[in-house]
Amino acid sequence: MPIQTSVAVAVYFTMWWIVLFAILPLGVRSLHEDGETPAGSDPGAPMAPMLLKKAALTTVVSAVLFGLFMVALKLMG
């Protein structure tokens, strides 16, 4: 029983956001940890958040997980 395209997109979208929130803290150093806190900035702010790299990594991980999800659905039905 194949799933509808709209359901597949919704599942992937939800999976992408969950994976993003799991990947966001990886490799982040705060301004306080780095020792450089410019005047008026929050010491807990990330030094270099690398958001584009994390978005790309999130897309790859989500695609793999979604593929595994689709294989599991095919095996079950």
C-alpha positions as CSV (number, residue, x, y, z in Angstrom):
1,M,0.0,0.0,0.0
2,P,1.9,3.1,-1.2
3,I,1.4,6.3,0.7
4,Q,0.1,9.5,-0.9
5,T,2.6,12.1,-2.0
6,S,1.2,14.7,0.3
7,V,1.6,12.3,3.3
8,A,5.2,11.5,2.2
9,V,6.1,15.2,2.0
10,A,4.5,15.9,5.4
11,V,6.5,13.0,6.9
12,Y,9.8,14.1,5.3
13,F,9.1,17.7,6.4
14,T,8.5,16.7,10.0
15,M,11.5,14.4,10.0
16,W,13.7,17.2,8.6
17,W,12.8,19.5,11.4
18,I,13.3,16.9,14.1
19,V,16.7,16.0,12.7
20,L,17.6,19.8,12.4
21,F,17.0,20.3,16.1
22,A,19.2,17.3,16.9
23,I,22.0,18.5,14.7
24,L,22.0,22.2,15.6
25,P,24.1,22.0,18.8
26,L,26.8,19.9,17.2
27,G,30.2,21.7,17.1
28,V,28.9,25.0,18.4
29,R,31.1,27.1,20.6
30,S,29.7,30.2,22.4
31,L,31.4,33.6,22.5
32,H,32.2,33.0,26.2
33,E,34.0,29.7,25.5
34,D,35.9,31.3,22.7
35,G,37.0,34.2,24.9
36,E,35.8,36.9,22.5
37,T,32.7,38.7,23.7
38,P,32.1,42.0,21.8
39,A,30.4,44.7,23.8
40,G,26.6,44.4,23.8
41,S,26.5,40.8,22.7
42,D,25.2,37.8,24.6
43,P,28.1,35.6,25.8
44,G,26.0,32.5,25.1
45,A,25.6,33.4,21.4
46,P,27.3,30.9,19.0
47,M,30.6,32.0,17.5
48,A,30.1,30.4,14.1
49,P,26.8,28.5,13.9
50,M,27.5,27.0,10.4
51,L,23.8,27.0,9.5
52,L,24.3,26.1,5.8
53,K,26.4,23.1,6.6
54,K,24.0,22.0,9.2
55,A,21.0,22.4,6.8
56,A,22.9,20.3,4.2
57,L,23.7,17.6,6.8
58,T,20.1,17.7,8.0
59,T,18.9,17.1,4.4
60,V,21.2,14.2,3.9
61,V,20.4,12.5,7.2
62,S,16.7,13.1,6.7
63,A,16.8,11.6,3.2
64,V,18.5,8.4,4.6
65,L,16.0,8.1,7.4
66,F,13.1,8.7,5.1
67,G,14.4,6.1,2.7
68,L,14.6,3.6,5.6
69,F,11.1,4.6,6.6
70,M,9.8,3.9,3.1
71,V,11.6,0.5,3.0
72,A,10.0,-0.4,6.4
73,L,6.6,0.6,5.1
74,K,7.1,-1.5,2.0
75,L,8.3,-4.5,4.1
76,M,5.3,-4.2,6.4
77,G,2.7,-4.0,3.7
